[in-house]
Amino acid sequence: MTIELDSQTFADMLRQGAVQLGRDKKVVNDLNVFPIPDGDTGDNMLMTLKAGCAALPTLEPSLRGGTTKQSSQTLSDTASAASSI
């Protein structure tokens, strides 16, 4: 079964994912035991999601006509660049 998402739905899902991870990041941090048990995977995931969410206001106008695949790639690139700073 294939489900297609438009860019607005994808953006809404990203925002809600960041909210939920913000609530539960300690659970993810506590699970982090491999390869290095540094306990910051939840923090790193949240920083990446927040970077993608922060970019949404500038990205969304160009994504409205695009596919979710294009949207996700753009957000992935933005989040990756922000998390490597």
Residue, then its C-alpha position, 0 to 999 in steps of 0.5 A: m500500500t502506498i500513501e502519498l503525502d503533500s508537502q503541507t502534510f509532510a511539514d505538519m508531520l515534521r513539526q509534530g514529530a519534533v514536539q513529540l521527540g521533545r517530550d520523549k528525548k530522555v527515553v531515546n537518550d536512555l536507549n543509546v548504548f551502541p556504539i558509544p553509550d554517550g546518551d545524547t542520541g535523543d538530543n541529536m535527533l531533536m536538534t536535527l528535527k528542529a533545524g528542519c522545522a526552523a527551515l520550513p518557513t523559508l522552504e515551504p513556498s518553494l515546496r508547495g508545488g513539489t513532491t514530498k520526496q523533494s521536500s524531504q530531501t531539502l529538509s534533510d540537507t538543511a538539517s544535516a548542514a545545521s547539525s554539522i555546525 
